[in-house]
Structures are given as C-alpha cells and as structure tokens.
C-alpha cells in the first residue's frame, strides 16, 4: 500500500505541474502556477519535445534472475524522446517516439504515430529482438477506435478525444490540488542561474515545486485526505463522468471508501513509506516565458526505496525535460494521414502465416 501511495503522489505532482502555463506578471510561486493552469487552455496548437532519461537504475529485486538483470541493465541510461505536433481543431497529433537503449543490447527504436478523433496510426518498426513479418515493416497499423470499442463491448465516446474538455478537466484538477498545498512548503521561485534553460530562452518567471524527506509525509496525507476527494467531485460532474465512461455509483463508492477509511492504518502505511523512502531530489521546475506560457519544464527525481521486510532495495534517478514551441501558430504535419496502412486483422494473419500457424 505504501508504494502505491508514494507512486500515486509523485505521478500526480508531475502531472499537475506539467499541464501548467504562464502568468501575467511575476507573482508568488503558487499563485503563478494557479494562473498558469488557466492560461494553458489557450494553447490551441504547439510543437512539444519531451526527453526522459533514466540516469541510474539499481535494484537487488530478482537477484540471481538473469532476465531481470538484463532488463535493469537495458533500462540504465535509457533515453525516451517524443517529438509531437498538435492542433486542437480539427484535432490531430503527429508524434515520433524514439527509444535509445544502452548496454549489451544497445539499439535505437523509432516509432512515428498519428492520432485523430477516431483513429490511431502506428508505424511498425524493425526491431531486432521482436521479429515481425517483413511485409508489415514500415506500414502504419491503423486502429479504428470505434471498432475496437465495439469489439470490447463498450461505446466510444467522442468526448474522450475532445481537447477542449480534456484541457478544462486538467485545469480544474490542477487548481483543486494546488489549493490544498502550502506555498511556503512546496513552491519557490528560482533564478535563471539555478536552472539550465534552452538556448536563447527568455523567461518571465521560474517556479519550482519540490518534495523532500521533511514534507513527503504531509504531502501524501494531504493528497489522500483533501485533494483526492476534490478530484473525485470534479470527475463526478456529468460532462467529465460521461467523457471518462465512469458511473456515478463507482465514483461515490470510491469517495466513501476514502472518507470512511481507517486513518490509523493510513498513518501507519505513510510512516512506513517515509521510513523506507529516501528522497535525494524531487523537483519540477516550470519556466514561464514572456508570452505567459510554460514553454520549458524540467523534472529531476532521485529516490531510494528500501524494504526491511524483504531486504529489497531500489535506486532510481531520472530526469525529464519538456519544451513547447510554435504555440498557437499554424502547424505543419510531415506525415499527414497515412495511406500505407495495415489493419490489426491483416497483421495478425501475416504473423500467423510467418509462424506457420496458417
């Protein structure tokens, strides 16, 4: 339970700050980010580059298991880069995912994909350790979301891919979470010299959100007892509940379970987490540019987890950067809507034939 709570909290904090954008003047840090959340709704088009690097990954979990060791070595120093072009209306996203693996199986995998309100196109890559039919390589696997929903017995809601509603939901959740956290304990302004900004970047304000060993217990408790019930209230609204395909009964039950939960058990779990978790660094920096957009963001997470009962240890050091450019400009899509496509059924038939099953 303690690991789930810790992971949920850290992911939430990252998600909340990542959706933020600028402010009209240099303000108190928390106020600046709250204003930025509202301004994010004005981003109708943009180009975004995401970089995520696993700088260190060490664990004794699965010790003696060769496959586990190989995976750990493969992920250490791995890089994940995503370049995306986005426009709200008509909704279209064009992205290229690049995965760079180091170690004995060093390789680079590049996967372009395109998304529209009803379809997703994924280019089938040539992967050394994942043999695929030659005739499918470099074609775009087209996934019809309506057909997939029909086959799974559910109905595809158009609102699930409504950028305006998605942005609005993100803004409401961000504001609800920020309201519960003390500005002096979790936020501060940074000077330009304290952060490595992109070349020629002109910042108006840089705000840091941080979690330390001293405030992590309070941060988790605040999230579970105060922020999470507010988030459930937000998604219980008809416009969001229908979009997320959630029932009111399920949301009400989740909220009731939280509100009536055993606080003694929760406190015990949080205390155990605090004792087993060492935060060397957990910061999310948001740089707000002269046009009041969060055009650069940086995550640094360096944590160690030790479980005395199992004698298992994990050390993880990751860094992520996000850079937004060409905000609200007319975008150019290099791939467009792919025509060299293959359906999931066709791919399955080709794989069956290649394996001699047909």
N, C-alpha and C positions, 0 to 999 in steps of 0.2 A: 504493500500500500504506500509506504513512504517513497519508493522510487517513482510510482505513478504520480503522486502529488508533486514531487520535485520536478519531474519532466513536464507535467502539465503547466506548472507555473512558469518555468523558463520559456517554454514554447509560446505561452500566452504573451509574456512580456515582449518577446521578439516580434510576434505578430502585430501586437498593438503599435509598437514604435515604427515598424516597417511601413504601415499604411499612412503615416503622418506626413504633412507638408507644412509649408512656412507660416509666417506671421507677419503682421503689418509693420511692426517695429520691434526693437529688442525688448523683450519682456521677461518677467520672472519665468524660469525654466518650464515649470509645469504649465503655466498659463500659455506659454509659447506653443507647446506641443498640443494643448487642447484647441487652440486656434488653428493650428496646422491641420488637425484632423478634419475640420470643416472645409478648409481650403483644398484638401485633397479631392473633394468632389468636383472640382473644376478641371481636373486632368482628363480631358476627353480623348487625347491621343498622346503617345510618347514612345520613345525608344528607351529600353531599360537593359542594362548589363548587370548580371548577377555573377559574383565569383564566390565560391565556397571552398575553403581549403582545410583539410584535416592535417594539421601541423604535427600532431602527435597522437598516437592511439596505442596504449599499452594495457594489457589485461592478462590475468592468470586464469580467467574463466576458460573452461575447456582445455586446461593444461594437459598436454600429452596427446591431444587430438590433432592430428596432422591437418585436417581440413580447416579447423578453427584457426590454427596458426597461420595458414595460408591466407585466409580471409583478412586477418588482422594485418599481416604484412602488406597485403594488396591495398588496404584502405589507408595505411600510414602514408602520409604525404600525397594522398589523392587530391585531385582538383576537379571541381564541377563548375562549369561555366555555362550560363544561359544568356543568349542574346535574343531579345524579343522586340517586335514592333507591334504596337497595339492601337486600335481605334475603337471607339465606343459605338458609333453609328455610321454605316452598318457594322455590327460587331465582327471583328476579325482580328485574330492574333497569329503572328508568324514568328516561330522561335527556332533556334538551333541550340540543342543541348550537346555540350562537349564534355566527355568524361576522360580524364587523364589518370591512368593507374600506373603506379611505380612498382619497384621491386622486381622479382623474378618474372612476373607476367606483365611487364611494362607494355602498355598499349594505349592508344587514344581512340575513343569511340565517338563518332559524331552522328547525331540523330536530329534531323530537321523535322518539324511538325507544324501543322496549321490547324487552327480551330475556328469554326463558325458556330452560330447558334444551334445547328442541327447535326454537324458532322465534325469528326476529328480525322486528320490525315497524318499518318506517321510513316516517315521514310524508313524502309527496312535496311539496316546497316549490315555490313560484312564484319562479323565478329569472330575472331579466331577460335575462341572456346565455346561458341554457340553456332554450330553448323546449321545453316538454313538452305533451302532449295535455291540453286543458282538463279533460276528464272524469277525468283521473287526479290532478289537483291536489287536495291536502288529504286524499287517501286514504292508507291505510297499505299500503305494499308489504310483503307477508308472504313471508318467505324460510324455507322448511322445510329445516332443516339436514340432516335425513336424506335428503331428496330430492336436495338439492344434492350431498351426498356420494356418493349412488348414481349420479348423472349423471356425476360426475367419476371414477367407478371406485374410490372409496375408501369405507371404512366409518366412519360417525360413532360415535365412542366417547363414551359417556355421561360418562366421567370427564373429558373435555375441558372440561366445564362444571360440574365438581364443585368448588364453592367451598372446601370443606374441604381437598381435596387441593391446590388451587391456592395457598391460603394457606400450607399446610405446605411446599410446594416453595419459595415465595418466602422463607419463614423460613430454610430450610436454606441456600439460596443466599446470603442476606444474611449469615448467620453465617460461612459459608465465606470470603466476600470480606473481611469485616471482620477476620477472624483474620490476614490477610496484611498489613494496613496498620498502620504505626506510629502510635500515638495522638498523639504529640507533633508529628508532621509533617503530619497531615491533619485533626485534630479539635481543637476547643476549645470551652469554654463561653462563652456570650455573656450580657451583662447585658441586662435588659429595655429599657434606653435605647438599645441598639445595634440594635434591630430594631423595625419598625413592626408591632405586633401588632393583631389585630382589637379593636374597641371592647369594653371590659369583659372582656377575656381575662385569666384568672388562670393564670399559668404556674408550674410547679414547677421546670423546668429548660429552658434553650435551648442546643442543641448545634449547632455549625457544622462542616460538612465542607467543606474547601476544597482547590483545586488552584491552584498558582501556577507561574510560569515556572521557579522553582527546583526544584519537586518533580514536574513533569509527566513528565519522562523516567523517573524512578524509578517513578512511578505506573503508566505504561504497561507498563514492563518487568515489574513485579510482577504486574500483571493477566495478561499473556500467559504468563509462565513459571510462576506459582504459583496464582493464583486460577482461571484458566480450566480447567486440568486438574482441579481440585477440583470445579468446576461440572459438568464432563463426567462425573465419577464419580457425582455426585448424580443427574443425569438418566438415568444408565445403570441405576439401580435399576428393577426390574420395574414398580413402581407408577407411576413417572413416565414411563418409556420408553413404556409402553403408552398412557398418557394423551396423550403428545405425538406418538404414532404415529411413533416413531423406532426404527430397528433397532439391535441391539447392535453389529452389524458396522460401521455407519456411525459410531457414537459411538467405538468402539475405533479406527477409522481416523483420525478427527479428532484423538483424543488422541495417537496415534502420530505423526501429522504435526507436532503441536506439540512433542512431546518430542524428536523427532529433527530438528527444523528447524535451519536454518543460523543460528546465533547471531550470526555476523559480519554476515550480511545483515539480520537483525532489528535489531541495534545500529545499523547504517548507516541503516536506514529511520527508526528512532526519533530518531537525531541530526539527520537532515534535517527531521523533523517539528518537533523542538524549535527548530531554527534558523529555520523558516518560520512558526512559530506564536507569537503574542504573546497572552498571557492578561492582559487588563486586570483581569478579575474572573471567578472561577468559584466560587460558594459555594452551598451548600444548607443552609438553616437549618431545624432541626426544633424546634418548641416543644412541650414535653410538659406537659399540663395537670394539674390537681390530682387527676384520676381516672386518671392514668398512661396517657393516650392522646395520640398525636401529632396533636392537633386543628388544628394550623396548621403549614404548611411553605412555604418560600419559596426559589425558585431565582433567582439572578442570574448570567447568563453574558454576558460582554462580551469577544469574542475577535477577533483579526485574523489572517488567513492570507495569506501572500504566497508565490507560487511563482516563483522566479527564472527557471526554465527556460521558463515560458510567459508570464511577465510578468502573470499574473492575480492579482488581489487580491480578498479578501472581508472585509468588516467586518460583524459580526453582534452585536447587543445585544438580548438577550431577558430577560424577567422572567416568572416563573410563581408563582402562589400557589395553595395547596390548603387548604381549611378543612373540617374534619369537625364535624358537629353531630348531635344526637339519636342518639348512639351507643348501641346496644342497646336503643333504645326501639321501641315499636310504630310502624310506618311507615304513612303514608297515600299511596296511589298515585292521583294525579289522573287519569291516562289509563286505567289498568287494562289489560285485554287488549282491544285494538282489534277492533271488529266491522266497521267501514267499511274493508274491505280490498280489495286487488287483487293478483293473483298476478303473478309475473315474466312468465309467458307472456301474460297479458292485457295487461300494459303494453307488451310487445313488439309485440303485434298492433295496439294503439292507435297506437303510434309509426309502425308500418309504414303504417297507414291514413292517418295525418296527412301522411306524406311521399309518399303516392300510390304506394307500392310494393305495395299490396294492392288 
